[in-house]
Structure formats: C-alpha cells, structure tokens
Amino acid sequence: MSTTIIGPYEDDDPTEACSTIHHEAIGTMTTLSGGDDVPLASLTTLRVGGPARHLVIARTNDELLGTVRDCDRRGEPCVVLGGGSNVLVGDDGFDGTVVRVATAGLSAEVSSCGGALVTVAAGQVWDDFVVHAIDQEWIGPEFLSGIPGLVGSTPIQNVGAYGVEVGEFIARVRTWDRVDDTQRTFTADQCGFGYRFSRFKAEPDRYVVLDVTMQFNLGTRSLPVRYSELARRLGVEPGERANTSTVRQTVLAVRNGKGMVLNPDDHDTWSAGSFFTNPLVTPDQVPDGAPAFAQPDGRVKTSAAWLIDHAGYGKGFKVAEDAPACLSTKHVLALTNRGSAKSSDLTCLARTVIDGVREAYGITLVPEPRLIGCAI
C-alpha cells in the first residue's frame, strides 16, 4: 500500500520507517437490540419519537446493506439512523424499517514522515474516535470534542465547531448509492462540503455512508486556534496553537457550559444540539449590531443565536408556562425536552421561534436536524 504524504511529524526523523498499518476496535460496542414496534425516543438525544414498525441493529456492512437493499427491492420505507443526535422523529414514529448503524473500528496507515490516513467505520462513536485520535497524536479532531453521534454522520452535515469542520480532514467517503444500487466512493472535492452541508445532505436517503477516510498531520500541538472565546480560555492568541489534550478539555468545558455535552441528568442536554443553522444572507440583510462574517461568495454569515435572543426569545423560553419543551437555559440555539415533551411540543416551539425571527428581521431560520415523520 502506498503512503499518501499529508504533512510531516513535527519532530520527524527521516531515518525511521515511514509507514505502519494497524486495525483497531475503539470505544465500547453497542448493546442495542432490534425488533418490531420499537420506540425511537430512546435512540435520539431529544428523547422523543414514536415507534418504528421494524428496527434492525446493523453491526456489519453486510447487515446494513442487506437490510437496506431488501427494503428498497420490496418498496418498503427504510431510514438509516446514526447516533440520533441530529434528528427529530414524529410522535407517530416511522411506518417502515429503521436501520441503526452499529459498525465500529478503524484502519490506520501511519507514517512518521508523512502523517496518518485513517478509515473509520460509519457506526463508530465520534467522540470515542476523537479520544483515540488525540492519544495517537493525530491533529485536528480535538476541536470537535464532545459532539454526539457517529462518524458516518459527520460528512453528511459537515460537522463543525470552533472554526473547524470535519470536511477539512476528509479524504474520501465510501457509500452505498440506493438509487443506482451500487457502491460509490467520493473524494473530498466531490462531497460538496459547505457550511453544515454536503452532497449527502442535498440528497437525503440516497447515500448510506459505510466508512470515512480522513487525513491528519501528526503531533501534540493543535491546529491554529480560530475561535476567539476558545483562544481566551486556552490563554493563547487567535492563530496560535495549544496542546491537543488541553484543547479537548477546554472545548468540553465550553460545551458543557452551554449544555452541549450529553448528560442524562441535565435536561438542557436533551436536545439535538444547535437546532438552527447560522443564516447566510446578503450584507444588507444583517441587522444592526448582529455578528457578520464575510463568505467567499459575497454573502454574510450571521448568528442565529443573536437573532433568536434579540427577537425576544431568551434562554428558557417556553410557548406556555407549563410547556414541556423550551429553549435551553444555557444556550438559545438548543430546543430541549424537559422530561415529558413530545415531538409536537418541539415543532411548536421551533415554529414559534422561526416566525418570531422572521417577523423581527425578515430572516427565515433553517432547522439543522433531520425530520422523520414530522414537519416544521
């Protein structure tokens, strides 16, 4: 196998052997089980959603593709579910087969003079991979610490945080094309990555992600810190680097302060993370005082959180005093289940916020989670 040169180790010794290949299982294996009429609420971080007529836990690619292809041939509705961290399921559930991806493990080609080329199973828990990457001195994922979900979901949404997006590391994504009934592998430039976007998101349900191959430089110092709040917490200037383990712990602390690290005892984390994407608008649409970040296409990215807050929907906002869903008490971008919410409670809250922001600023917020069996 040839080695792809992706950048030197900081203290590289050119006399060392240049490549090793290893296969590893990381994290813990899922204990989920399938069946008929299985409630989907327990498979999502919002903890809402009715039953799937049939649930399959796919621990191998053969199980995954065998189930999906069988459903497609028979014309049975079939949804592929990852970690459930970016999905809102309707109260009536899903009248078909839901396949929960549970494949795991990785294969890494590591070169002391080149870097690491790592292929990770779609069902691998993302944050377990981040921990492993830091331990192996693979630079970059530390900024994406604490993000829930599975590796296979990250290219779909082009997951990002603190100025870093997973698309920066991706070399290729191997998929099953349900339309053409064939395997297709996309290189990074073919994935159509944009802000919380990819070709996989543009055609939902068409591509089943099988594995993701990523490229990393090696070392213990992070990528340059791009996010000013994080730089301040790390005690560095924006553009400087820090120890990767320190970056992870700091990112987790910042996310925890915003209710963005899963905790079963904290209802602020019973959410789908940021429920709305930051709007991309023309410069003249940005309200006075709102954050504005110029984009290459001439548009401006502004802050959904700023718009929500300044439209009158502060932390903890509810549509009614006894409503079982509300905006997080820590972060207005998250819609949360306070323990007894239904999907309809969350869609009502989302509509209220969308309508209010549109009325105040003429900007329509776009929900980030995938909607299954419901609409906003």
C-alpha positions in Angstrom: 0.0 0.0 0.0 1.4 3.4 -0.9 1.7 6.2 1.6 -0.1 9.4 1.0 2.1 12.3 2.1 0.0 14.7 4.1 2.5 16.6 6.2 5.4 15.8 8.4 5.6 15.0 12.1 6.9 17.9 14.0 10.0 16.0 15.2 10.3 13.7 12.3 13.3 11.5 12.0 13.7 10.7 8.3 15.8 7.6 9.1 12.8 6.0 10.8 10.5 3.5 8.9 7.9 5.5 7.0 4.7 3.5 7.3 2.8 1.2 9.6 -0.7 -0.2 9.2 -2.9 -1.2 12.0 -6.6 -2.1 12.6 -8.3 -1.3 15.9 -11.6 -1.6 17.8 -12.1 1.5 19.9 -14.7 2.5 22.5 -17.5 0.2 23.5 -19.7 -1.9 21.4 -23.4 -1.1 21.3 -25.8 -3.2 23.4 -28.9 -2.1 21.4 -31.3 -4.8 20.1 -33.9 -4.6 17.3 -37.4 -5.8 17.0 -40.9 -4.7 16.0 -42.7 -1.6 17.2 -39.7 -0.3 19.0 -40.0 3.3 20.3 -37.4 5.5 18.7 -37.3 8.0 21.5 -34.5 6.1 23.2 -32.4 6.2 20.1 -32.4 10.0 19.9 -30.8 12.7 22.1 -34.1 14.6 22.1 -35.7 11.5 23.6 -38.9 11.9 21.6 -40.5 9.9 18.8 -43.0 7.1 18.2 -42.2 3.5 17.2 -40.5 2.1 14.2 -42.5 -0.8 12.6 -39.3 -2.7 12.5 -35.8 -1.8 13.9 -32.6 -3.5 12.8 -29.3 -3.1 14.5 -26.6 -3.4 11.8 -23.2 -4.4 13.2 -21.6 -5.2 9.9 -21.8 -3.6 6.4 -23.3 -6.8 5.1 -26.2 -6.5 7.6 -26.5 -2.8 6.9 -26.6 -3.2 3.1 -28.6 -6.4 3.1 -31.4 -4.8 5.1 -31.4 -1.5 3.1 -31.3 -3.3 -0.3 -34.0 -5.8 0.7 -36.3 -2.9 1.8 -35.6 -1.0 -1.4 -36.4 -4.0 -3.6 -39.7 -4.6 -1.8 -40.6 -0.9 -1.8 -40.7 -0.7 2.0 -39.9 2.6 3.5 -36.4 2.5 5.1 -34.5 5.0 7.1 -30.9 4.7 8.2 -30.2 6.1 11.6 -26.9 7.1 13.2 -26.5 8.3 16.7 -29.8 10.1 16.8 -28.2 13.4 17.8 -29.3 15.4 14.8 -32.8 14.1 14.2 -36.4 14.8 15.3 -38.8 11.9 15.0 -42.5 12.5 14.9 -44.9 11.2 17.6 -46.4 8.6 15.2 -42.9 7.1 14.6 -41.9 5.6 11.3 -44.1 3.1 9.4 -41.3 1.1 7.9 -37.8 -0.2 8.8 -35.3 1.8 10.7 -31.7 0.6 10.4 -29.4 1.7 13.3 -25.8 1.7 12.1 -23.6 0.0 14.7 -20.5 -0.9 12.7 -17.2 0.0 14.5 -13.5 0.1 14.3 -10.8 1.8 12.2 -7.8 1.1 10.0 -4.9 3.5 10.0 -1.8 3.9 7.9 0.6 6.0 9.9 3.8 7.4 8.5 6.4 9.1 10.7 7.5 11.0 7.6 4.0 11.6 6.2 1.1 11.5 8.6 -1.9 9.4 9.2 -4.5 8.1 6.7 -7.4 6.7 8.8 -10.5 4.9 7.7 -13.2 4.7 10.3 -16.4 2.7 10.3 -19.6 4.7 9.9 -21.1 3.4 13.2 -18.1 4.3 15.3 -19.0 6.8 18.1 -17.4 10.1 17.0 -16.2 11.3 20.4 -14.6 7.9 21.1 -12.7 8.4 17.8 -11.6 11.9 19.0 -10.2 10.5 22.2 -8.3 7.9 20.2 -7.0 10.5 17.7 -5.6 12.6 20.4 -4.0 9.6 22.0 -2.4 8.7 18.6 -1.3 12.3 18.1 -3.5 12.9 15.1 -4.0 16.7 14.9 -7.4 18.4 14.3 -10.3 16.4 15.8 -9.6 17.9 19.3 -11.7 20.9 18.3 -14.7 18.7 17.6 -14.7 17.1 21.0 -18.0 16.4 22.8 -20.0 16.3 19.6 -22.5 13.5 19.9 -23.3 11.0 17.1 -21.4 8.6 14.8 -18.5 9.1 12.4 -20.7 8.3 9.4 -23.0 11.2 10.1 -20.2 13.8 10.2 -19.7 14.3 6.5 -23.5 14.5 5.9 -23.7 17.6 8.0 -20.1 18.7 7.5 -20.0 18.8 11.3 -18.0 21.7 12.7 -17.3 23.7 15.9 -15.0 26.5 17.0 -13.9 27.3 13.4 -13.1 23.7 12.4 -15.1 21.5 10.1 -14.7 17.7 9.6 -14.6 18.3 5.8 -11.1 19.7 6.3 -9.8 16.3 7.2 -11.9 14.0 5.0 -10.0 12.4 2.1 -12.9 10.2 0.9 -16.3 8.9 1.9 -17.4 5.4 0.8 -21.1 5.0 0.4 -23.9 2.8 -1.0 -26.0 4.6 -3.6 -29.6 3.5 -3.1 -30.8 5.0 -6.4 -28.2 3.3 -8.6 -27.9 0.2 -6.3 -24.1 0.4 -6.3 -21.1 1.4 -4.2 -19.7 4.8 -4.7 -16.7 6.5 -3.2 -16.4 10.3 -3.2 -13.2 12.2 -2.8 -13.3 15.3 -0.6 -13.7 17.6 -3.6 -16.7 15.6 -4.8 -18.5 15.8 -1.5 -19.8 19.3 -2.0 -18.9 20.4 1.5 -20.2 23.8 2.6 -21.4 25.3 5.9 -23.3 22.4 7.5 -23.9 21.0 4.1 -22.7 18.3 1.7 -24.0 16.4 -1.4 -25.2 13.7 1.1 -27.4 16.2 2.8 -28.6 17.6 -0.5 -30.0 14.1 -1.4 -31.2 12.7 1.9 -31.8 8.9 2.0 -29.9 8.3 -1.3 -26.4 7.6 0.1 -25.7 5.2 3.0 -22.2 6.1 4.4 -20.1 2.9 5.0 -16.9 4.5 6.2 -15.0 7.8 6.2 -11.3 8.2 5.4 -9.5 11.1 7.0 -6.0 12.6 6.7 -4.1 14.1 9.7 -0.8 15.6 10.5 0.9 14.2 13.5 1.9 15.9 16.7 0.7 17.1 20.1 0.1 20.7 19.2 -3.3 21.6 17.8 -4.3 23.3 14.6 -4.2 27.1 15.0 -7.0 28.2 17.3 -9.5 30.1 15.2 -12.3 30.9 17.7 -11.6 33.9 20.0 -13.5 32.6 23.0 -11.6 29.3 22.9 -8.3 31.1 22.5 -9.1 33.3 25.5 -9.9 30.2 27.6 -6.7 28.5 26.4 -4.6 31.5 27.2 -3.3 31.9 23.7 -3.9 34.4 20.9 -6.1 33.5 17.9 -3.9 31.8 15.3 -1.6 30.2 17.9 -1.6 26.5 18.8 -2.0 24.6 22.1 -1.6 21.1 23.4 -4.3 18.9 21.8 -5.4 17.3 25.1 -5.7 20.8 26.7 -7.8 21.9 23.7 -10.1 18.9 24.2 -10.6 19.6 27.9 -11.2 23.3 27.2 -13.7 22.6 24.4 -15.6 20.2 26.6 -15.7 22.8 29.4 -17.1 25.4 27.0 -19.6 23.0 25.5 -20.7 21.8 29.0 -21.3 25.4 30.0 -23.7 25.6 27.1 -25.5 22.3 27.7 -23.8 20.8 24.7 -22.3 17.7 26.3 -24.8 14.8 26.9 -25.8 14.3 30.5 -28.9 12.2 31.3 -29.4 14.3 34.5 -29.4 17.7 32.7 -32.5 18.4 30.6 -30.6 21.2 28.8 -28.7 18.3 27.1 -31.9 16.6 26.0 -31.6 18.3 22.7 -30.3 18.0 19.1 -27.6 20.5 19.7 -27.9 23.7 17.7 -31.4 23.4 16.2 -30.9 26.2 13.7 -28.0 26.9 11.3 -26.5 30.4 11.2 -28.2 32.2 8.3 -26.3 33.1 5.2 -27.6 36.4 3.9 -26.7 39.4 1.8 -24.8 42.1 3.7 -27.8 44.5 3.7 -29.9 41.9 5.5 -27.7 41.8 8.6 -29.4 43.6 11.5 -27.5 46.5 13.2 -25.3 45.0 15.9 -25.6 41.4 14.7 -22.4 39.4 14.1 -21.3 39.3 10.5 -18.8 37.0 8.9 -18.0 37.5 5.2 -18.2 34.5 3.0 -16.3 33.7 -0.2 -19.5 34.0 -2.3 -20.2 37.6 -1.2 -22.8 36.6 1.4 -22.5 37.1 5.1 -23.0 34.5 7.9 -24.8 36.0 10.9 -25.6 34.5 14.2 -28.9 32.5 14.7 -28.4 32.8 18.5 -28.2 36.6 18.3 -31.3 36.8 16.1 -33.3 34.5 18.4 -32.3 36.3 21.6 -32.8 39.8 20.1 -36.2 38.8 18.7 -37.3 38.2 22.3 -36.7 34.5 22.8 -34.3 34.3 25.6 -32.8 31.3 27.5 -35.5 29.1 28.9 -38.3 30.5 26.6 -41.5 28.4 26.5 -44.6 28.9 24.4 -46.6 28.4 27.6 -45.7 28.3 31.3 -46.5 24.6 31.5 -44.9 23.7 28.2 -42.7 20.5 28.4 -40.3 21.9 25.8 -38.2 25.1 25.9 -35.1 26.8 24.7 -32.1 25.7 26.7 -31.5 27.6 29.9 -27.8 27.8 28.9 -27.9 28.4 25.1 -30.8 29.8 23.0 -29.9 27.7 19.9 -30.9 24.4 21.5 -34.5 23.3 21.8 -34.8 21.0 24.8 -37.1 18.3 26.2 -37.7 19.0 29.9 -38.6 15.4 30.5 -42.1 14.8 29.1 -42.1 16.6 25.8 -43.5 15.1 22.6 -42.2 15.8 19.1 -45.2 18.1 18.6 -44.1 20.2 21.5 -40.7 20.7 19.9 -42.1 21.5 16.4 -44.5 24.1 18.0 -41.6 25.7 19.8 -39.5 25.7 16.6 -42.3 27.3 14.6 -42.8 30.0 17.2 -39.1 30.9 17.1 -38.9 30.8 13.3 -42.0 33.0 12.9 -40.8 35.5 15.5 -37.3 35.9 14.0 -38.8 36.3 10.5 -41.2 38.9 11.8 -38.5 40.8 13.6 -35.7 40.6 11.0 -37.1 39.2 7.7 -34.7 36.2 8.0 -36.0 32.7 8.0 -34.1 30.3 10.2 -33.4 26.8 8.8 -33.7 23.8 11.2 -30.5 21.8 11.3 -31.8 18.3 12.5 -33.2 15.8 10.1 -37.0 15.5 10.4 -38.5 12.0 10.3 -42.3 11.7 10.3 -42.8 15.4 11.2 -42.7 18.8 9.8 -42.0 22.4 10.9 
